[in-house]
Amino acid sequence: MTELQRIAVVTGASAGIGEATARQLAAAGFTVWMGARRVERLTALADEIGGVALPLDVTDPASVMAFADALPEQVHVLVNNAGGALGLALIADLDEEHWLTMYQTNVLGLARVTKALYGRLLAAGGSHVVNIGSIAGLEAYIGGAGYTAAKHGVRAISETMRLEWLGKPMRVTEIDPGLVETEFSLVRFAGDAARAKSVYAGMTPLTAEDVADAVVWAVTRPPHVNIDQIVMKPLAQARASLVHRV
């Protein structure tokens, strides 16, 4: 099978890291199948890069199965990107709906999609699953318990994939970015643009393209090379809550 026939699947591809990843995978020669809830944005992107747009809500098992059923019989790359954070409440003030939504998207959604595509990934005879995590999966910060708990879950799943798939022609990479300026903070703060912008004030954050570049680099290594984990932060960020600002 030629590189032009290699199939990549990206979830949460209508914006941000998912959109940038879809673009860069297409530029690298993959045919990209994309899933997201905002189908109009996804369709425009598919038209632009020669990909395929499909509706996908990773929190809905029926949506995940319909998405998987529409895919080719072999999938070479799966980028589990769909996820996100809601709120910044202290544990004493936790919003259970926020926590449940974050767990459904970041943890169960990732697991659902991977399970649904497992047979197609195995059939490819040399596939790669990339899970987009976060440095929130490696540490904790005040107000972030719901999100950090979910991203620690992603970390646990990624490590377990490596254990369970040992000996199979399936690679696993987890990419854990720090501050990336996308719609992430706008969603987290329920559309409060000023508050979202303040997250990146006085420093230069990563871009979605930076993370997409890491995805493409990982999946284009020689078949015997597995990049277990990539941790990437802006130069101005040492930890989740320790950022140099000017």
C-alpha positions in Angstrom: 0.0 0.0 0.0 1.4 3.4 -1.0 1.8 6.3 1.4 -1.0 8.1 -0.4 -3.3 5.2 0.5 -2.5 5.3 4.2 -5.6 6.2 6.3 -5.4 8.5 9.3 -8.4 9.2 11.6 -8.5 12.3 13.7 -11.2 13.0 16.4 -12.2 16.5 17.4 -10.9 17.8 14.1 -13.1 20.8 13.6 -10.7 23.2 15.3 -7.5 23.6 17.2 -5.0 20.7 17.5 -7.3 18.4 15.7 -7.7 20.7 12.7 -4.0 21.4 12.6 -3.2 17.7 12.8 -5.6 16.8 10.0 -3.9 19.4 7.8 -0.4 18.2 8.5 -1.3 14.5 8.1 -2.8 15.3 4.7 0.3 17.2 3.7 2.4 14.2 4.8 0.4 12.0 2.3 -2.3 10.5 4.5 -6.0 10.3 3.5 -7.6 11.9 6.6 -11.0 10.8 7.9 -12.2 13.4 10.5 -14.8 13.3 13.2 -16.4 16.1 15.2 -19.7 17.5 16.3 -19.4 20.7 14.2 -19.9 19.0 10.9 -20.1 22.2 8.8 -16.6 23.3 9.9 -15.4 19.7 9.4 -16.8 19.5 5.9 -15.1 22.7 4.8 -11.8 21.4 6.1 -12.3 18.1 4.3 -12.9 19.9 1.0 -9.8 21.9 1.5 -7.4 18.9 2.3 -9.1 16.2 0.3 -10.2 14.3 3.4 -13.5 12.9 4.6 -15.8 14.5 7.2 -18.1 12.5 9.5 -20.2 13.5 12.5 -18.8 12.2 15.8 -19.7 12.7 19.4 -17.3 10.7 21.4 -19.6 10.8 24.5 -22.3 8.9 22.5 -21.6 5.2 22.0 -24.0 5.0 19.0 -22.3 8.0 17.3 -18.9 6.3 17.8 -20.1 3.0 16.3 -21.7 4.8 13.3 -18.4 6.7 12.8 -16.4 3.5 13.0 -18.7 1.6 10.6 -18.2 4.3 7.9 -14.4 4.0 8.0 -12.2 1.9 5.6 -11.4 -1.7 6.7 -7.8 -0.6 7.6 -6.8 2.4 9.6 -3.1 3.2 9.9 -3.2 6.1 12.3 -5.7 7.1 15.0 -5.3 10.5 16.7 -7.5 10.6 19.8 -7.7 14.3 20.1 -11.3 15.0 21.3 -11.4 16.3 24.8 -11.2 19.5 26.8 -11.6 21.2 30.2 -14.6 22.8 31.9 -14.2 25.3 34.6 -11.6 25.9 37.2 -13.5 25.3 40.4 -11.9 24.1 43.7 -12.8 20.6 44.9 -15.0 22.1 47.6 -17.0 23.8 44.8 -16.9 21.1 42.2 -19.5 21.0 39.5 -20.4 17.3 39.0 -21.7 17.8 35.5 -18.4 19.4 34.5 -16.5 16.5 35.9 -18.7 13.9 34.2 -18.4 15.7 30.9 -14.7 15.9 31.1 -14.5 12.2 32.0 -16.8 11.3 29.1 -14.8 13.2 26.5 -11.2 12.8 27.7 -11.3 9.2 29.0 -14.3 7.2 28.0 -14.5 8.9 24.6 -10.9 8.0 23.9 -11.5 4.4 25.0 -14.7 4.1 23.0 -13.1 5.3 19.7 -10.1 3.1 20.2 -12.2 0.0 21.0 -14.4 0.7 17.9 -11.4 1.0 15.6 -9.3 -1.7 17.2 -10.0 -4.3 14.5 -9.2 -1.8 11.7 -6.0 -0.8 13.4 -4.9 -4.4 13.8 -5.8 -5.2 10.2 -3.5 -2.5 8.9 -0.5 -4.6 10.0 1.4 -1.6 11.3 -0.8 1.0 12.9 -0.3 3.8 15.4 -2.5 5.3 18.1 -1.7 8.8 19.2 -3.4 10.0 22.4 -3.4 13.8 23.0 -2.9 14.2 26.7 -1.7 17.1 28.6 0.9 18.1 31.3 -2.3 18.0 33.4 -1.9 14.2 33.2 1.6 14.5 34.8 0.9 16.9 37.7 -1.8 18.8 39.5 -2.8 22.4 40.0 -5.2 24.4 42.1 -8.7 24.4 40.6 -7.8 21.7 38.1 -8.8 18.5 39.9 -11.5 17.5 37.4 -9.3 18.0 34.3 -6.1 16.6 35.8 -8.0 13.5 37.0 -9.3 13.0 33.5 -5.9 13.5 31.9 -4.2 11.2 34.4 -6.7 8.7 33.1 -5.5 9.3 29.5 -2.0 8.6 30.8 -3.0 5.4 32.4 -4.8 4.2 29.3 -1.8 5.0 27.0 0.5 3.0 29.2 -2.0 0.1 29.4 -2.3 0.1 25.6 1.5 -0.4 25.3 1.3 -3.3 27.8 -1.7 -5.0 26.2 -0.6 -4.6 22.6 3.0 -5.7 23.2 3.9 -8.1 20.3 1.3 -6.7 18.0 2.2 -4.3 15.1 0.5 -1.4 16.9 2.4 1.6 18.2 1.2 4.0 20.9 2.3 7.6 21.5 1.0 10.0 24.1 1.6 13.7 23.5 1.4 16.0 26.5 1.4 19.7 25.7 1.5 22.6 28.1 -0.2 25.9 27.3 -1.5 25.8 23.7 -3.5 28.8 22.5 -6.6 27.3 20.8 -10.3 27.4 21.8 -9.3 25.4 24.8 -9.5 28.2 27.4 -12.6 29.8 25.7 -14.4 26.5 26.2 -13.1 26.1 29.7 -14.4 29.5 30.7 -17.8 29.2 28.9 -17.0 31.7 26.2 -15.5 34.4 28.4 -13.0 35.7 25.8 -11.2 38.1 28.1 -10.6 35.4 30.8 -9.5 33.0 28.1 -7.0 35.5 26.6 -5.5 36.2 30.1 -4.3 32.6 30.3 -1.7 33.4 27.6 -1.0 37.0 28.6 2.7 38.1 28.7 4.1 34.9 27.2 4.3 33.0 23.9 2.2 29.8 24.1 2.5 26.7 21.9 0.3 26.7 18.8 -1.9 23.9 17.5 0.6 23.5 14.6 3.4 22.8 17.1 1.5 19.9 18.5 0.4 18.7 15.1 4.1 18.7 14.0 4.9 16.4 17.0 2.1 14.0 15.9 3.3 13.8 12.3 6.9 13.3 13.5 5.9 10.5 15.8 3.9 8.6 13.2 6.5 8.9 10.5 9.3 7.2 12.5 10.6 3.8 11.2 8.2 1.0 12.1 10.5 -0.4 14.7 10.6 2.9 16.6 7.9 3.7 19.2 7.8 7.2 20.6 6.2 6.4 24.0 5.6 10.0 25.1 6.3 13.6 24.1 6.1 16.3 26.7 6.2 19.8 25.2 5.8 23.2 26.8 6.3 26.8 25.8 9.8 28.1 26.8 8.1 30.3 29.4 6.3 27.5 31.1 8.1 25.2 33.6 5.0 23.6 35.2 1.2 23.9 34.7 1.0 26.8 37.2 4.5 28.2 36.9 4.8 30.5 33.9 7.2 33.4 33.3 5.3 36.5 32.1 6.5 39.8 30.9 
